[in-house]
Amino acid sequence: MNEMTMRPSRRAFLAGAAAFAGNLAGPGAIRAARAQGKDMLRFALSSYPSSLRPFQHAGTSAGAVKLMIHRGLVGYDATGKLRGEIAESFRADGERAYVFELRENARFHNGDRVTGEDVKFTIEQIAGAKSTAYLKAAYEIVEQVEVKGRSVRILLKAPSATFPFHLASFNAPIISAKSSDAEAIGCGPYRITEIERGTRMDLAAFDGYFRPGFPKTPKLRCIAYADENLRVAALQAGDVDLIEYVPWQSMAAIGANPALKLDATDGPFMGLVFNTRQGPFANPKLRQAVAYAVNRADVVKAAFFGHGTPMEGLPIVPNSPFFDAAREAHWKQDVARAKQLLAEAGMPDGFQTTLLSSAQYGMHKDTAEVVQQSLAAVGIRATLQLPDYATRLQLGNRGQYELAVVGYALDYEDPDAMSSFLAGSSPSYQRSFGFENKAIAELLAKGRAELDLAARKATYDEMIRLALAEAPMVGLAWRSQGYAFRREVSGFRSLPGSLSFYSPVTIEEARLV
């Protein structure tokens, strides 16, 4: 069985799941948004989910809805710490296993009790040979799932300190073994009850949810406002209660509005990747020259209206045990150093190159323009390539570029999450094309397998030292990611750092007062 979908009923969901993201909220959505009371929370999404298949990564709007209708073995609390979800408790069992004790009262939306066999079924779907799941590679480390009553023991092929983070992903919820290709049966706080294709989804509280008294609001309406200005206007007019993806140019006005509240955190970030297989950036000295040349304060100012923080190293948050302030300032702008590296690489007068980004999203285009200006100051003359975003991704995956702007968000806050752009051989627009470094890959694997924090830190210190020297990814700026809501909304909170996109998990605590 490959990927499954989730629906309120066969007829309602199959109609809605076929819709594509990007629709503007039309008159029907506006009328739907205004019809509400305190028993309904209206949540404006940045796009209509193109898919709600439980194991597919279909973007943050789809992830928000999946956090309403599904739950995993574990998840995140409002502080960003792992907590039990379907599992009431969990613990390590030796170096290669984790044991989960399932809640007695956990039930699926069809009324069935959640069992260890359902957990085993889910893991087998994600890790199976024919799986197309987003986390298939991460789950291939599972050797065996052992079920004994309400206890589930997951035995791994090798030690992994980070495997629990993959269990917490909204792309790995536990579904019923009775699920089919047409229907994935979840156990989240809400059930989908009605869909207006391409526009909205109505959800109702699931009375069998395992947390008594939750969700706090009986009804939830998710409405797609792909146009960011319309999304903000809907909040300001009181047509919706909560919005995701607050545009940076609107953050100051929302923060100053006494009727509204902005909850934003630095988490996602912008960076640069290179074609390291051919062209000038096969030389790491030229990658380093680029890293030292960029004025990151200007990136924050131009692309994010000041709502962000320069990133002068790799993406490690200040509250991480792996954070080192001096190392995180490694690429602080140094024009003289950039010119010295150009000379050492045999190009003292600079060179001509191309810079790939996209005109579809302002933050990508504005970032590219700042980078272009910074590079020109050291003699690197970059011609901008600004296609639509889909074309930009294709060019990146094919390696048809020399230098490119990328936007990232780590899947979890651990250096291991950087594996997606520092290691691996399969082409990806998120990773420098052709870059392979055996030592970096081995250190990432070693750190992942090391359970002692001090030993992991030593391993990652060496990995980061190599990554800064090789510069396969150059950080530019943390960007502020924001949710905004009416003052009457109580209980919703933005999760910290890169977990910002998991913030809709707190909707189960939200209510209108």
Backbone torsions as a table, in degrees:
resi	resn	phi	psi	omega
1	MET	NA	128.3	177.7
2	ASN	-90.8	-157.7	-177.3
3	GLU	-55.1	144.1	179.2
4	MET	-114.4	164.1	177.3
5	THR	-116.5	169.0	-178.9
6	MET	-124.3	138.2	-176.8
7	ARG	-149.7	159.7	177.4
8	PRO	-73.8	-37.8	175.6
9	SER	-156.0	162.2	-177.4
10	ARG	-56.1	-45.3	-176.1
11	ARG	-68.3	-47.6	-174.7
12	ALA	-67.1	-45.4	-175.3
13	PHE	-73.7	-39.2	-178.1
14	LEU	-61.9	-28.2	175.4
15	ALA	-70.9	-42.1	-175.8
16	GLY	-77.9	-35.0	-173.9
17	ALA	-67.3	-18.8	-178.5
18	ALA	-79.6	-12.1	-176.5
19	ALA	-73.5	152.7	-179.7
20	PHE	-104.8	153.7	178.7
21	ALA	-68.2	157.0	171.3
22	GLY	110.3	-5.5	180.0
23	ASN	-68.2	138.9	172.0
24	LEU	-76.8	150.6	176.6
25	ALA	-69.5	121.3	-178.6
26	GLY	-97.1	-172.0	-178.0
27	PRO	-57.3	-37.4	179.6
28	GLY	-61.9	-39.8	179.8
29	ALA	-68.9	-39.1	179.3
30	ILE	-62.1	-45.3	178.3
31	ARG	-61.8	-41.5	-179.5
32	ALA	-64.2	-37.7	-177.9
33	ALA	-65.5	-35.7	-173.9
34	ARG	-80.8	-16.9	-178.5
35	ALA	-89.2	97.7	-177.7
36	GLN	-161.8	166.6	171.7
37	GLY	-138.7	-165.6	-178.7
38	LYS	-73.3	-7.2	178.2
39	ASP	-88.9	2.1	179.9
40	MET	-132.5	129.6	173.5
41	LEU	-101.6	129.0	-177.7
42	ARG	-105.3	118.3	-173.0
43	PHE	-114.2	117.3	-179.9
44	ALA	-89.1	116.4	177.8
45	LEU	-88.2	157.9	178.8
46	SER	-82.3	-11.0	174.9
47	SER	-162.8	160.1	173.8
48	TYR	-81.5	127.9	-176.3
49	PRO	-56.4	126.7	178.6
50	SER	-74.2	-20.6	179.8
51	SER	-159.9	145.5	171.6
52	LEU	-117.1	23.5	176.0
53	ARG	-58.6	129.8	-167.7
54	PRO	-63.5	-30.1	-174.4
55	PHE	-105.6	6.0	-178.9
56	GLN	-98.8	138.8	174.9
57	HIS	-86.9	106.3	-177.3
58	ALA	-118.7	25.3	176.4
59	GLY	99.0	174.4	-172.5
60	THR	-74.4	-32.0	178.0
61	SER	-66.2	-42.7	175.6
62	ALA	-63.5	-39.2	177.7
63	GLY	-61.6	-38.0	178.7
64	ALA	-61.7	-44.6	179.5
65	VAL	-67.5	-39.9	179.1
66	LYS	-63.1	-31.0	176.8
67	LEU	-70.3	-15.9	176.0
68	MET	-85.8	-37.3	-171.5
69	ILE	-102.0	-8.5	-177.5
70	HIS	-130.3	162.8	167.4
71	ARG	-144.2	150.3	178.3
72	GLY	-102.0	-173.8	174.2
73	LEU	-60.3	-44.3	177.2
74	VAL	-132.0	169.3	178.5
75	GLY	-157.0	-159.2	-178.7
76	TYR	-118.2	141.9	172.2
77	ASP	-88.4	-177.3	-174.1
78	ALA	-67.6	-15.5	178.4
79	THR	-92.9	-3.4	-179.2
80	GLY	90.5	6.5	177.9
81	LYS	-87.5	148.9	175.4
82	LEU	-65.4	139.0	175.7
83	ARG	-138.5	160.8	175.4
84	GLY	-71.6	140.8	172.8
85	GLU	-114.1	-97.4	174.1
86	ILE	-63.0	-32.8	175.1
87	ALA	-83.2	122.4	177.4
88	GLU	-71.0	-32.6	177.4
89	SER	-149.2	159.8	177.8
90	PHE	-153.6	153.7	-177.5
91	ARG	-156.0	158.1	172.5
92	ALA	-76.6	145.1	177.8
93	ASP	-127.8	92.9	-172.7
94	GLY	73.5	-158.8	-176.1
95	GLU	-91.1	-16.6	-171.8
96	ARG	-124.8	14.3	-177.3
97	ALA	-142.2	152.8	172.6
98	TYR	-128.3	139.9	-179.4
99	VAL	-115.8	134.6	-178.4
100	PHE	-124.0	129.6	175.6
101	GLU	-101.0	115.9	-174.7
102	LEU	-76.4	147.8	177.2
103	ARG	-66.5	141.0	179.0
104	GLU	-67.5	-31.2	-173.3
105	ASN	-100.1	11.2	-179.6
106	ALA	-75.9	124.6	-178.3
107	ARG	-133.7	150.5	175.0
108	PHE	-82.6	167.5	-178.6
109	HIS	-64.3	-17.9	176.0
110	ASN	-87.7	4.1	178.2
111	GLY	94.0	-13.0	-179.4
112	ASP	-71.0	148.2	175.8
113	ARG	-73.5	140.9	175.4
114	VAL	-75.2	125.4	-178.1
115	THR	-118.9	169.2	175.5
116	GLY	-62.2	-30.3	178.4
117	GLU	-66.6	-33.2	175.8
118	ASP	-66.3	-39.6	177.8
119	VAL	-63.2	-46.0	179.4
120	LYS	-61.6	-43.8	178.1
121	PHE	-57.8	-45.5	-178.5
122	THR	-61.2	-47.7	-178.5
123	ILE	-63.1	-37.5	178.4
124	GLU	-66.1	-35.1	177.4
125	GLN	-66.2	-39.7	-177.9
126	ILE	-72.0	-42.2	-173.0
127	ALA	-91.9	-5.7	-174.3
128	GLY	-60.2	156.5	-176.5
129	ALA	-59.1	-34.3	-178.2
130	LYS	-96.9	7.4	-177.4
131	SER	-65.7	143.0	171.7
132	THR	-112.7	18.8	-176.6
133	ALA	-63.1	145.5	179.0
134	TYR	-59.2	-36.2	-176.6
135	LEU	-100.6	20.7	-178.4
136	LYS	-53.6	-48.6	-177.1
137	ALA	-62.1	-40.5	-179.4
138	ALA	-66.5	-31.8	-177.2
139	TYR	-86.6	-9.8	179.1
140	GLU	-68.6	-9.6	176.2
141	ILE	-74.0	-14.3	-179.1
142	VAL	-71.9	125.5	177.8
143	GLU	-93.2	-39.3	-175.8
144	GLN	-160.7	146.0	172.7
145	VAL	-115.8	117.3	-176.8
146	GLU	-107.4	128.3	-178.3
147	VAL	-113.5	127.7	175.8
148	LYS	-138.9	97.0	-176.6
149	GLY	63.8	-124.3	179.5
150	ARG	-91.0	8.1	-179.0
151	SER	-104.4	133.5	178.1
152	VAL	-124.0	124.8	178.4
153	ARG	-112.7	120.5	178.7
154	ILE	-102.6	112.4	179.5
155	LEU	-95.5	128.6	-178.3
156	LEU	-100.9	157.7	178.0
157	LYS	-73.6	-21.4	180.0
158	ALA	-152.7	157.7	176.8
159	PRO	-59.3	145.1	177.1
160	SER	-150.4	114.1	178.0
161	ALA	-75.5	-17.8	-173.3
162	THR	-106.3	-2.5	-178.0
163	PHE	-57.0	-39.2	178.0
164	PRO	-57.0	-28.8	178.0
165	PHE	-66.0	-35.9	177.7
166	HIS	-67.7	-33.4	176.9
167	LEU	-66.1	-24.4	-178.1
168	ALA	-86.6	-6.1	-176.3
169	SER	-65.1	142.8	175.3
170	PHE	-73.1	-1.5	173.8
171	ASN	-99.5	15.3	178.6
172	ALA	-142.7	51.5	179.6
173	PRO	-75.1	158.9	174.9
174	ILE	-83.0	128.0	178.2
175	ILE	-121.0	159.9	-178.9
176	SER	-67.8	144.4	175.0
177	ALA	-65.8	-12.4	176.1
178	LYS	-84.9	-1.3	178.9
179	SER	-64.6	155.4	178.7
180	SER	-130.7	178.6	176.6
181	ASP	-59.7	-29.3	-177.2
182	ALA	-88.8	-19.2	-173.7
183	GLU	-149.0	121.9	173.0
184	ALA	-104.1	121.9	-174.6
185	ILE	-95.5	115.8	-176.7
186	GLY	-103.9	-175.6	-178.4
187	CYS	-139.7	30.0	-179.2
188	GLY	-76.8	-179.9	-175.9
189	PRO	-71.1	-16.9	-179.1
190	TYR	-128.9	156.8	172.0
191	ARG	-120.5	142.6	174.5
192	ILE	-75.5	130.3	-178.7
193	THR	-112.6	-28.1	-177.5
194	GLU	-155.3	145.4	179.4
195	ILE	-131.1	133.3	167.4
196	GLU	-107.3	106.5	-167.3
197	ARG	-50.4	125.9	177.4
198	GLY	77.6	-2.5	-172.8
199	THR	-123.8	-54.0	-174.4
200	ARG	-150.9	163.5	171.9
201	MET	-134.1	131.3	174.7
202	ASP	-102.5	136.2	-179.3
203	LEU	-128.0	151.2	177.6
204	ALA	-125.7	147.3	179.7
205	ALA	-59.1	137.4	178.0
206	PHE	-87.8	117.0	-174.2
207	ASP	-73.3	-6.3	177.0
208	GLY	-103.3	14.7	-177.8
209	TYR	-62.4	142.5	-170.6
210	PHE	-73.9	-10.7	175.1
211	ARG	-101.4	103.6	-177.9
212	PRO	-56.4	135.4	179.1
213	GLY	88.2	-3.2	178.8
214	PHE	-121.0	151.7	-2.6
215	PRO	-72.1	158.3	-175.5
216	LYS	-74.4	-27.4	-178.9
217	THR	-108.0	126.1	-174.1
218	PRO	-62.8	-31.9	-175.5
219	LYS	-129.7	149.5	178.2
220	LEU	-135.7	132.2	176.8
221	ARG	-120.6	120.2	177.7
222	CYS	-102.2	120.9	-174.3
223	ILE	-122.5	131.9	-177.5
224	ALA	-85.8	122.5	171.8
225	TYR	-125.9	86.8	-177.2
226	ALA	-67.9	-30.2	177.5
227	ASP	-78.4	118.2	-173.8
228	GLU	-65.0	-30.8	178.9
229	ASN	-70.5	-38.9	175.6
230	LEU	-65.5	-34.6	-179.9
231	ARG	-64.7	-44.0	178.4
232	VAL	-67.5	-42.9	179.9
233	ALA	-61.1	-37.7	179.0
234	ALA	-63.6	-38.9	177.5
235	LEU	-68.2	-45.0	-179.0
236	GLN	-63.6	-32.7	-179.7
237	ALA	-82.9	-8.1	-178.2
238	GLY	82.7	14.7	179.5
239	ASP	-78.9	-22.4	174.4
240	VAL	-135.0	163.5	-177.0
241	ASP	-102.3	-24.3	-171.7
242	LEU	-149.2	138.1	176.5
243	ILE	-131.0	149.9	172.2
244	GLU	-100.7	170.7	176.7
245	TYR	48.2	60.1	175.6
246	VAL	-64.2	123.5	179.9
247	PRO	-65.4	142.2	-173.2
248	TRP	-61.9	-34.5	-179.1
249	GLN	-69.1	-14.2	-179.2
250	SER	-102.1	-6.9	-173.6
251	MET	-62.5	-42.8	-178.2
252	ALA	-62.8	-44.5	-178.7
253	ALA	-65.5	-40.5	178.9
254	ILE	-66.6	-42.6	179.8
255	GLY	-63.6	-27.8	-179.6
256	ALA	-89.0	-7.7	-178.0
257	ASN	-84.6	116.3	-176.6
258	PRO	-64.8	-17.0	-179.6
259	ALA	-86.6	-8.9	-174.2
260	LEU	-125.4	165.2	175.6
261	LYS	-136.1	134.2	175.9
262	LEU	-103.9	129.4	176.4
263	ASP	-124.8	103.8	-173.8
264	ALA	-130.1	153.7	179.2
265	THR	-147.2	147.9	173.1
266	ASP	-75.7	126.6	-178.0
267	GLY	-153.2	-70.4	173.3
268	PRO	-63.1	164.9	-176.0
269	PHE	-153.8	164.9	178.4
270	MET	-110.3	149.5	179.5
271	GLY	-154.7	-177.2	177.6
272	LEU	-123.6	140.9	172.2
273	VAL	-124.9	166.7	-170.5
274	PHE	-134.9	156.1	166.2
275	ASN	-86.1	105.6	-177.1
276	THR	-96.2	1.2	-179.6
277	ARG	-86.7	-36.8	179.7
278	GLN	-150.9	159.3	-178.0
279	GLY	92.7	-178.1	-172.7
280	PRO	-61.8	-30.8	-172.0
281	PHE	-86.4	11.6	165.5
282	ALA	-68.8	-19.1	178.1
283	ASN	-91.5	116.6	-177.5
284	PRO	-63.3	-24.7	177.4
285	LYS	-63.7	-34.4	179.0
286	LEU	-75.8	-30.4	173.4
287	ARG	-65.7	-40.6	177.3
288	GLN	-64.6	-39.4	179.2
289	ALA	-59.4	-43.1	176.2
290	VAL	-60.4	-45.0	-176.8
291	ALA	-59.8	-40.1	-179.3
292	TYR	-78.9	-20.3	-174.1
293	ALA	-79.6	-27.7	-167.7
294	VAL	-76.5	134.8	173.6
295	ASN	-87.7	96.6	-174.4
296	ARG	-71.9	-29.5	175.9
297	ALA	-61.3	-36.0	178.1
298	ASP	-69.5	-32.8	175.6
299	VAL	-62.2	-46.9	180.0
300	VAL	-61.3	-42.0	-177.3
301	LYS	-69.3	-46.0	-173.9
302	ALA	-78.6	-42.8	-174.4
303	ALA	-87.4	-27.7	-172.2
304	PHE	-128.2	17.0	174.9
305	PHE	52.5	33.6	178.8
306	GLY	85.5	-2.6	-177.1
307	HIS	-93.8	78.2	-179.3
308	GLY	174.0	-172.1	-177.2
309	THR	-143.2	134.6	176.9
310	PRO	-57.7	141.4	175.3
311	MET	-114.5	113.2	-175.1
312	GLU	-109.6	14.2	177.9
313	GLY	-150.5	-142.1	177.2
314	LEU	-95.6	160.3	-173.2
315	PRO	-76.1	83.6	174.7
316	ILE	-124.8	120.4	-173.6
317	VAL	-73.1	151.1	-175.9
318	PRO	-58.5	-29.2	-178.6
319	ASN	-87.1	6.8	179.4
320	SER	-80.7	143.3	175.0
321	PRO	-65.2	-12.4	-179.0
322	PHE	-97.3	4.6	-176.7
323	PHE	-77.9	138.1	175.0
324	ASP	-137.0	114.1	-172.2
325	ALA	-60.0	-41.8	-178.7
326	ALA	-65.7	-41.2	-179.2
327	ARG	-68.6	-32.5	-180.0
328	GLU	-74.9	-8.5	174.6
329	ALA	-105.4	19.5	-173.5
330	HIS	-57.2	-42.8	-175.7
331	TRP	-100.8	29.8	175.6
332	LYS	-53.6	137.6	-173.0
333	GLN	-53.1	127.7	-178.5
334	ASP	-147.9	90.3	-175.3
335	VAL	-61.4	-39.8	179.9
336	ALA	-62.8	-41.7	178.9
337	ARG	-65.3	-40.5	178.7
338	ALA	-60.2	-44.3	-179.4
339	LYS	-67.5	-36.2	177.3
340	GLN	-62.2	-42.3	179.2
341	LEU	-66.3	-36.4	175.4
342	LEU	-60.7	-43.7	179.9
343	ALA	-65.2	-42.1	179.7
344	GLU	-63.3	-29.0	179.3
345	ALA	-86.0	2.9	177.9
346	GLY	84.7	16.8	179.7
347	MET	-129.7	63.3	-176.6
348	PRO	-64.0	-23.6	-179.6
349	ASP	-97.4	8.7	180.0
350	GLY	84.2	-166.7	-177.9
351	PHE	-164.4	169.6	179.2
352	GLN	-96.9	138.1	177.9
353	THR	-148.4	-179.8	175.7
354	THR	-119.7	149.6	-179.7
355	LEU	-127.2	111.0	-177.2
356	LEU	-90.7	131.9	173.6
357	SER	-150.2	-148.5	179.2
358	SER	-148.7	139.8	176.3
359	ALA	-85.4	-7.1	-175.3
360	GLN	-70.9	-33.4	-179.7
361	TYR	-117.9	126.4	-176.9
362	GLY	-56.7	-39.0	-176.7
363	MET	-65.3	-33.3	177.8
364	HIS	-71.9	-45.3	-179.2
365	LYS	-65.3	-46.9	-178.1
366	ASP	-65.1	-38.7	176.8
367	THR	-60.8	-45.4	-179.2
368	ALA	-61.3	-39.3	-178.1
369	GLU	-66.8	-38.5	176.9
370	VAL	-65.8	-43.4	178.7
371	VAL	-60.5	-43.4	179.2
372	GLN	-57.8	-44.6	-179.3
373	GLN	-66.1	-41.3	179.8
374	SER	-64.4	-42.2	-179.0
375	LEU	-67.1	-36.3	179.8
376	ALA	-60.3	-32.1	-177.9
377	ALA	-68.2	-17.8	177.7
378	VAL	-110.7	4.9	175.7
379	GLY	99.9	3.9	176.2
380	ILE	-92.5	112.1	-174.0
381	ARG	-97.7	103.2	-173.6
382	ALA	-103.9	125.4	174.0
383	THR	-90.6	126.1	-177.8
384	LEU	-75.1	138.6	169.6
385	GLN	-119.3	115.6	-171.9
386	LEU	-127.3	67.6	177.7
387	PRO	-77.3	179.8	172.2
388	ASP	-65.1	164.9	-170.0
389	TYR	-67.5	-38.4	179.6
390	ALA	-60.9	-42.2	177.3
391	THR	-65.9	-40.5	178.6
392	ARG	-58.7	-41.5	179.0
393	LEU	-65.0	-41.9	178.9
394	GLN	-61.2	-46.3	179.6
395	LEU	-61.6	-38.7	178.7
396	GLY	-66.1	-44.4	179.9
397	ASN	-64.4	-30.5	-179.0
398	ARG	-88.7	-7.5	-177.9
399	GLY	74.6	24.2	-178.7
400	GLN	-92.6	63.7	179.4
401	TYR	-165.9	168.7	173.3
402	GLU	-110.8	-42.8	-179.7
403	LEU	-139.9	139.1	-175.3
404	ALA	-145.3	146.3	173.3
405	VAL	-86.5	137.6	176.8
406	VAL	-132.6	153.3	171.4
407	GLY	-114.0	135.6	-174.9
408	TYR	-128.7	162.2	159.8
409	ALA	-149.7	127.0	178.9
410	LEU	-67.6	146.0	179.3
411	ASP	-72.0	-23.8	176.2
412	TYR	-161.1	160.5	-171.6
413	GLU	-92.6	76.6	176.8
414	ASP	-151.5	143.8	179.7
415	PRO	-53.5	-25.9	178.6
416	ASP	-59.3	-28.6	-179.5
417	ALA	-65.9	-16.2	177.0
418	MET	-76.7	-5.0	178.7
419	SER	-55.8	-31.9	-175.8
420	SER	-63.7	-24.2	178.0
421	PHE	-123.1	2.1	175.3
422	LEU	-111.1	-16.5	-177.1
423	ALA	-138.6	166.6	-179.9
424	GLY	104.2	148.6	-176.2
425	SER	-110.5	-13.5	-179.3
426	SER	-73.5	137.1	-178.8
427	PRO	-61.2	135.3	177.0
428	SER	-152.3	137.5	179.9
429	TYR	-61.8	-20.8	-178.7
430	GLN	-80.4	-10.4	-173.3
431	ARG	-121.6	143.2	177.0
432	SER	-56.6	128.2	-174.6
433	PHE	-66.0	127.0	177.1
434	GLY	82.3	-1.6	-177.0
435	PHE	-78.4	125.2	173.2
436	GLU	-142.4	129.7	177.1
437	ASN	-137.0	108.1	-174.4
438	LYS	-60.1	-39.5	-177.8
439	ALA	-65.1	-43.2	178.6
440	ILE	-63.6	-46.2	179.8
441	ALA	-60.4	-41.8	-179.4
442	GLU	-67.7	-37.9	178.3
443	LEU	-67.9	-37.7	175.6
444	LEU	-62.4	-44.2	179.0
445	ALA	-64.7	-40.0	179.3
446	LYS	-64.8	-43.6	178.9
447	GLY	-64.2	-37.6	178.4
448	ARG	-63.8	-36.5	-175.8
449	ALA	-86.5	-9.6	-177.6
450	GLU	-90.0	124.9	-176.8
451	LEU	-93.1	-19.9	178.9
452	ASP	-80.3	125.4	-173.7
453	LEU	-62.0	-43.2	-179.1
454	ALA	-63.1	-41.7	179.1
455	ALA	-67.6	-38.4	177.3
456	ARG	-62.5	-42.5	-178.9
457	LYS	-61.4	-43.3	179.3
458	ALA	-62.8	-40.3	179.0
459	THR	-65.3	-46.3	-178.7
460	TYR	-69.8	-30.9	175.7
461	ASP	-58.3	-43.9	179.3
462	GLU	-67.8	-40.4	178.7
463	MET	-62.1	-44.0	-178.4
464	ILE	-66.8	-37.8	177.4
465	ARG	-58.8	-44.1	179.2
466	LEU	-67.5	-41.4	-178.3
467	ALA	-65.8	-36.3	177.2
468	LEU	-68.1	-35.5	179.3
469	ALA	-71.7	-39.2	-178.4
470	GLU	-81.8	-28.0	178.6
471	ALA	51.1	53.2	175.3
472	PRO	-75.6	-19.3	174.8
473	MET	-141.0	128.6	-178.5
474	VAL	-112.8	116.1	178.5
475	GLY	-70.1	144.9	179.5
476	LEU	-118.4	-52.4	-175.1
477	ALA	-161.9	135.6	164.2
478	TRP	-71.9	138.3	177.2
479	ARG	-113.2	141.2	179.1
480	SER	-72.7	128.0	179.1
481	GLN	-112.2	124.0	-170.1
482	GLY	-125.9	146.9	165.2
483	TYR	-112.8	149.8	176.7
484	ALA	-135.9	148.0	-177.1
485	PHE	-154.5	161.9	177.3
486	ARG	-68.2	150.9	-178.7
487	ARG	-61.5	-22.4	179.9
488	GLU	-72.0	-11.8	-179.6
489	VAL	-84.1	123.6	179.0
490	SER	-119.1	141.6	172.8
491	GLY	101.7	-21.4	179.3
492	PHE	-79.6	135.8	178.5
493	ARG	-140.6	145.5	176.4
494	SER	-83.7	129.8	176.6
495	LEU	-72.9	153.3	-173.3
496	PRO	-77.1	155.0	170.0
497	GLY	57.3	-138.9	-176.4
498	SER	-69.2	-9.6	178.2
499	LEU	-84.7	7.7	-178.7
500	SER	-51.0	-39.0	-176.7
501	PHE	-70.5	-8.3	174.8
502	TYR	-91.6	1.9	-177.1
503	SER	-56.0	-33.8	178.9
504	PRO	-59.3	-11.1	175.2
505	VAL	-61.2	-25.6	-179.1
506	THR	-81.8	-2.1	176.8
507	ILE	-61.8	-26.9	177.0
508	GLU	-62.6	-20.9	178.2
509	GLU	-96.6	-6.9	-173.3
510	ALA	-83.0	145.0	174.8
511	ARG	-154.0	161.9	177.7
512	LEU	-95.3	128.0	-177.5
513	VAL	-113.1	NA	NA
